[in-house]
Amino acid sequence: MQRSFLLPYRFKPVGAVMMPAGLIIWIWGQLKLSQDSIAKVFMGIVPENAHLLKVTILVISFFSCLIGMFFLVFSKEKEEDEYVANLRLKSFQLAAFVQMTFFLLAFLYIFLFKKELSGDAGLELFLIASILLFWFSYISCYQFVLIKNKLQANEE
């Protein structure tokens, strides 16, 4: 019997809430959250402390998204069998292929158009995008096939 290093099923719904909530708050924080808006919402905050609060919100939301993804990906299904294990493997392979294609196209774009990443922030954004692309493609493929098969089983 193979050893399974998967979390119990009860972590999956927690991950299904944490991942999108963390991602939405992180994107909102990157696009809309300014130190002035934090100072207005939390009236007692001095603008110098507002930066620390913004960074704290961004870090907590980003890691909530990552932990939520971890829970989604590494939690057992209600009925874990050989088919689900095979589907996990195929989804990982597809996600790796998508990420490698992303890297090749990105480096080709950088080489052909002589565009460089804008410092450390550009490199950080590029790496975060590649990590998120991998896990989103895995979750999408895995859940799509799982839901499609459940619908086909219900029709029969």
C-alpha positions in Angstrom: 0.0 0.0 0.0 1.3 3.4 -0.9 1.7 6.1 1.7 -0.5 9.1 1.3 0.7 12.4 2.6 -2.7 14.1 2.2 -4.6 16.2 4.7 -8.1 15.0 5.8 -11.1 16.1 3.7 -12.2 18.7 6.2 -9.3 21.0 5.1 -10.7 21.3 1.6 -13.6 23.6 2.4 -11.4 25.7 4.5 -9.0 26.1 1.6 -11.9 26.9 -0.7 -12.7 29.9 1.4 -9.1 31.0 2.3 -7.7 30.9 -1.2 -10.1 33.2 -3.0 -10.5 35.5 0.0 -6.8 35.9 0.4 -6.3 36.5 -3.3 -9.0 39.1 -3.6 -7.8 41.0 -0.5 -4.2 40.8 -1.8 -5.1 42.1 -5.3 -7.3 44.8 -3.8 -4.5 45.8 -1.5 -2.0 46.0 -4.4 -4.3 48.1 -6.5 -6.4 50.3 -4.2 -5.0 50.3 -0.7 -3.1 53.5 0.0 -1.7 54.8 3.2 -4.3 57.7 3.1 -7.2 55.3 2.8 -5.9 53.2 5.7 -5.5 56.4 7.8 -9.1 57.3 6.9 -10.6 53.9 7.8 -8.5 53.5 11.0 -8.7 57.2 12.2 -6.3 56.8 15.0 -3.5 55.6 12.7 -0.7 58.0 12.0 0.3 57.9 8.2 3.7 56.5 9.1 2.1 53.5 10.8 -0.3 53.1 7.9 2.5 51.7 5.7 3.2 49.0 8.3 -0.5 48.2 8.4 -0.7 48.0 4.6 2.3 45.6 4.5 0.8 43.5 7.2 -2.5 43.2 5.4 -0.8 42.3 2.1 1.4 39.7 3.8 -1.4 38.1 5.7 -3.7 38.0 2.6 -1.0 36.6 0.4 -0.1 33.8 2.8 -3.8 33.1 3.4 -4.1 32.6 -0.4 -1.1 30.2 -0.4 -2.2 28.3 2.6 -5.7 28.0 1.1 -4.2 26.6 -2.1 -2.2 24.2 0.0 -5.3 23.0 1.7 -7.2 22.7 -1.6 -4.4 20.8 -3.4 -3.3 18.5 -0.6 -6.6 17.5 0.9 -8.2 14.1 0.3 -11.4 13.8 -1.6 -14.5 12.2 0.1 -13.8 9.1 -1.9 -10.1 8.8 -2.5 -9.3 6.0 -5.0 -6.8 5.1 -7.7 -8.7 7.2 -10.3 -8.3 10.3 -8.1 -4.6 9.6 -7.6 -4.1 9.2 -11.3 -6.0 12.5 -11.9 -3.8 14.3 -9.4 -0.7 13.1 -11.3 -2.1 14.1 -14.7 -3.0 17.5 -13.3 0.4 18.1 -11.9 1.9 17.1 -15.3 -0.3 19.6 -17.1 0.4 22.3 -14.6 4.2 21.8 -15.0 3.8 21.9 -18.8 1.8 25.2 -18.5 4.5 26.7 -16.2 7.4 25.7 -18.5 5.6 27.1 -21.5 5.1 30.3 -19.5 8.8 30.5 -18.7 9.9 29.8 -22.2 7.5 32.4 -23.7 8.5 35.0 -21.1 12.2 34.5 -21.6 11.7 34.5 -25.4 9.8 37.8 -25.1 12.5 39.3 -22.9 15.2 38.2 -25.3 13.4 39.3 -28.5 12.1 42.6 -27.4 15.0 43.4 -25.1 12.6 44.0 -22.2 14.1 43.5 -18.7 12.2 43.0 -15.5 12.0 46.3 -13.6 14.4 45.6 -10.7 13.6 43.4 -7.7 9.9 44.2 -7.8 9.6 43.0 -11.4 11.4 39.8 -10.6 9.3 39.2 -7.5 6.1 39.8 -9.5 7.3 37.4 -12.2 8.1 34.7 -9.7 4.8 35.1 -7.9 2.9 35.0 -11.2 4.7 31.7 -12.1 3.9 30.1 -8.8 0.2 31.2 -8.9 0.0 30.0 -12.6 1.2 26.6 -11.6 -1.2 26.1 -8.8 -4.2 27.7 -10.5 -3.7 25.5 -13.6 -3.4 22.4 -11.4 -6.6 23.3 -9.4 -8.5 24.2 -12.6 -7.6 21.0 -14.4 -8.2 18.7 -11.4 -11.5 20.3 -10.4 -12.8 20.5 -14.0 -12.2 16.8 -14.7 -13.6 15.8 -11.3 -16.7 17.9 -11.7 -17.2 16.7 -15.3 -17.0 13.1 -14.2 -19.4 13.6 -11.3 -21.9 15.2 -13.7 -21.6 12.3 -16.1 -22.1 9.8 -13.3 -25.2 11.6 -12.2 -26.7 11.6 -15.7 -26.3 7.8 -15.9 
